[in-house]
Amino acid sequence: MPFGIGPLELVIVLVIILVIFGPKRLPQAGRALGQGFREFKDSVTGKDKDSDSAEASELPPAEKPVEPVEQSASRAFGRDE
């Protein structure tokens, strides 16, 4: 067994957990524990369930490039000739 824990010790731990949480709250506690492990694993590996949609929504739409307007040097600096 892992960590040197035998089957008898596992049964004792499971009975203590059942007494503490009760049969109604035990599935909720297991679900919350599993969700916490999943979130921790995803944060460590860098995965995000909304990464594709979040990146697309954060970026602004692309703007059209501005075409340069040709001006003479005197008109650009406010000197009309």
N, C-alpha and C positions, 0 to 999 in steps of 0.2 A: 504494500500500500504506500501511497505517497506520504512523505514527511514522517514516516515511521508510525502512522496512525493505523491501528488495526480495525477490523470490522466491529468489534465490541465498542470501541471508542466512538466510531461513527454513529452507531445506533444510540448511544447515550447522548451525543450532541444533538441528533435529530429529535429525540424525545424532549430534550430541554427546550429546543426551538419551538416545538409543537405546543408545549405547555405555556411558553411565554407569549407567542403570537395567537394561538388558538386556531381551530380548523377553518374559521371563516376568513381570517386575515392572512393566513399562510400563503395562499396563491398571490395576493396583492404584494406581499413582501418579496416573494420570489420574482415576480414580474418587475418590481422596482429595482431589485438587485441586478437582474439581467440587463435591464435598460441602462443602469449606471455603468456596468461593465462594457456594454456596447458603445456608449458615448465616450468612455475613457479610451477604448481601443481606437475608435474613429479619430479622436483628437490626437492620439499619439502617432497614428499612421498618416494623418493629414487628410483623411477622407471627410467629405461633407455631403450629406444627402441632397442639399440644394445648391451644390457648387456650380453646376452648369447654368441653372436658371438665375442664380444670384449674380453671376458674372455678367450675364446678358442684360439683366435689368439695371445694373449699376452703371453701365457704360452709356454715355449720351449718344444720340444718333449722329452719324457722320455728317459733317457739313461739306457743302460743295466748295471746291477750291475757288478762291477769288481770282478773277482774271485781272492782270495788271493793266492799268490805264496809262497809256503813254502820254506824257506831258512834256512840254519843254521845260528846261531848267528855270527859266524866268517865271513861268506860270506856277511852278511848284512852290516857289518862294514868295509868291504874292506880287510879283512885278509884272504887270500887264504891259505888253508892247504894242 
